[in-house]
Amino acid sequence: MNSTPASSSEGNNHNLTYWFHVLITFLAWSGPFLFSWYLMALAYGIVTLQFIIFKRCLLNAKHNLNDENDVTFYSYLFDQLGISYNRKRLKFWVRNLIYPILGVISYLWQEVLGIDPLLFF
């Protein structure tokens, strides 16, 4: 586990952007069951494209989350919850694997298993 806190030296501001970030993170994980797989694939693609183009999450700066030292929004949340983890490995998963995997889960859940999304078809 990395011992340095994930937040910036000023601390993380729990402003409107922070709560929006919490909401969209929740929607990213619940999305395969709520929204059509093609909408989720588009959303996951946009998030992944952000990481490719900007090499960071653009929302982190809006709530004073320092993006250095392998910090991610997930690492900040895990630190707040007292969960032990490897920050470098978590960043790799967040930036490269989680969203494509969730996209595949969306497709499999809806098209292979034939389960309709709860909100938007």
Long-range contacts (C-beta under 8 A, 24 or more apart in sequence): 1-84, 1-85, 1-86, 2-69, 2-70, 2-86, 2-87, 2-88, 4-69, 5-79, 6-65, 6-66, 6-71, 6-72, 6-75, 6-76, 6-78, 6-79, 6-87, 7-64, 7-65, 7-66, 7-76, 7-79, 8-64, 8-65, 8-66, 9-66, 10-64, 11-64, 12-63, 12-64, 12-65, 12-76, 13-63, 13-64, 14-63, 15-62, 15-63, 17-59, 17-62, 17-63, 18-63, 20-59, 21-59, 21-60, 21-63, 21-73, 24-59, 25-73, 25-74, 25-77, 28-99, 28-102, 29-102, 31-102, 31-106, 32-102, 32-105, 32-106, 32-109, 32-110, 32-117, 33-109, 33-115, 33-117, 33-118, 34-117, 34-118, 34-119, 34-120, 35-106, 35-117, 35-119, 35-120, 36-110, 36-117, 36-120, 36-121, 37-103, 37-106, 37-107, 37-109, 37-110, 37-111, 37-117, 39-120, 40-102, 40-103, 40-106, 41-103, 41-106, 41-107, 44-99, 44-100, 44-102, 44-103, 45-99, 45-103, 47-99, 48-99, 48-100, 51-95, 51-96
